[in-house]
């Protein structure tokens, strides 16, 4: 099998990783990662205290060189969840930056500090089998204790090579982002992606519009972010000419992990001339689809399947949907080399996640005549069955966000004796002292979409609950 990171072994003195004012070029990364890999080879599994630091990237590369699965740990994790993950994954040791403070549960494990000052030769190791586990990433645990998705090496290469084809991603690109490194978006796409291409990963440490401006004014060519980040950029770009110019110069702007609202799409395009490209994936599948860089702009869509990914939409009865009318909603099911192999220690959960070899994502979407997908939400929280209609929460949220008195919006369903379910809106008003009326919001949605999609109940909040990736946690909206 070809090397996961060919540029580690060419000897070219090009920046591989940049975190603030700390950098490693490829030969130096090869040296420090190889030294750490030698220390890890006898381990069956290791935990990684995944702070947004240079050491986290180095440790991940080292574990991959050693062929040892790594379990990234969220530094903000709660005590009960951490104890579950450690008991479930049973790592032999924990990797951490020198001096990093960790919770009591991790202190019982042998600790290896991640050194960046190691000298010595870097010998290219033999590449493990493509089916060998590379990462064990724990899901959010919305329906029970978090499950460890075992991601093989082939899933990483398939996803990164598929995105390279869709985005014309090369070694000349410098990927800028401020994403967490315990999740596949920041770690796999944002760190391993540039390294596989032979380019540069530039982590901002902490996201801010000014940090984005500075990075893109420098050598940055691609920006990765989540919708909350792009929303902050959209709110700033109209009055910040330096930010607008920097975004205009970027080769590619990519948003993921949740849907980017149409108003934010429009504001960013109007100010910069750029369109934000969206892609669709999840922990268990890495990336499934993406808008191609040369495709016709369709804000709100997540593009077509990546090379090697098979995708189908399935109705409530398990029938495959053949319509491409942009209206018929079905569950997304996928198969291909990008998929995880199992939930660690959970054979029943693994079996339940598949139907005839197809992974059941639980995400609902429509497909248009060009094959582009539009995600309407999660089957469990975003699909509302009201008055005989199937309604996706996402399009109602976009319509609500287009109202001038709305800053944030989420839509859920609740039981209704007449309709089955009614549409409920959760709103953060632009002016908390003068929120819009329920009637005004209902009329706004009815005109934008259709009368049966209007919210029947509206709740006003100071803020909406979000996780570390910026996704609204709808199960907390009660």
C-alpha positions, 0 to 999 in steps of 0.5 A: 500500500502507498504511504499515507503521507508521501511528502514526509519522505521526500526531504523537501523543506516545506512547511507541513504544520503551522500553529500560531508561530510554531511550525514544522517542515516535512523533514522535521515532522518526519523525524519527531513523528518517527521517534514517537512512533517507535515508542508506540509500536508495542501498544494496541491502542492509545488515547490522545488529549486532543488540544488544538496544538501542534503536538496533537497533529504530531501525535496523530501522525506518529500513531498512524506511522506506528500502525496504532489506533488513536482515540482522540479525547475532547479536552472539554469532556465530562467526567462520566463520558470520559470514564465510559470512553476509557473503559470502552477503548482501554488505551494503553497510554495517553499522549499529551503536550508537555505540561498539559493538565488532564482529568483524574481519570486519565492520570491513572494511565501511563503518560507520554509527553509529545516531544517536538525537539527530537533529533534522529533519522526518519526511516519510512516504515512499512505501511499497515494494511488498508483495513487496519484501524487508524482512529476510534472516534466517539459519537456524540451519544445522543441516544445512549453512551457514546459509541466508538466508530472504528475508522480504517486507513482506507476510509481516510485515504478514500475520503481525502483523495475523493475531496482532492478530486472534487476540489482540485486540492493539491500540495500548493494549498494552505488549509486555514481553520480553527476547528477542534482536533478531536473530531473528524472535520478538524483532524482528518480533513483539516490536518491529515488532508493537507499532509496527504496532499503535501501542502500546509495545515495552518491552525488558527488556535482560536477562530476569529474574523481577524485571525482568518483575515491575517491567514488569508492575507498570508499564504492561505488558499482554503478555509475550512469552517462550520456554520457558526464560524461562517455566520460570524464572518457573514456578520462582519464582512459587510463592514470589514473591508480587509476581511472581505478582500481576504475571503475574496482572494481564497481559492476555496471556502468550505463549510461542513458539520451542519447546514449553512443558512441561505442568508449567510450564503447570500451575505458572503457571496454579495460581499466577496464574490465567493460562494461557500462550498458545502460537503456532507459526511459524518463520523461513521462515513467520513465524507460522502458527498461534496459540491465540486469546485467547478459545479453550478452554484446551488446554495443549500446543497451538498453536491454529489457522491465522491468517487467510490461512494454509492448513495441511495435514498430510501422511503419509510418502507425500505423502497429505493427512491428513484425520483429526482424531483428535489421534493421527495424525502428519503433517508440517505444510505451509503456504502463504499471504502469511506465507511467505518468497520464497526462500533467498538465492542458493540456488534449488535449496534454495528449490525443494526446500523446496516441494511444489506451492506448499506449504512443507514445514516439517519439523515434525510434528503432530497435529490434534484435532476443533477443528482445534487443532495439537499439535506433536510435534517435528521430523521429523529429530530428534523423530519416532521410529519404534519397533516399528511405532509413530510416536512424538513426542518431545515427549509423552515429554519432558512425561511425564518432566518430570512426574517429581519427580526430573527437572529437564530432559529431552530425547528422541531415537531411536537405531538398534535391531536389533529395534525399528528405533529405540529411545527414548533419554532425556537427563535433568538430575536434580533431585539429581545425586547421586541420579538416578532409575533407568532403570527408574523413569523407564521405568515412569513414562512407561509409566503416563503414556502407553503401554508402547511409549513408555517410554525404553529408554536414559537418559543423565544430564547436568549440562545440556542444550545450548541455542541462543540462543532456548532450544531444545535442540540435539538434534544435540549430544546424542551 
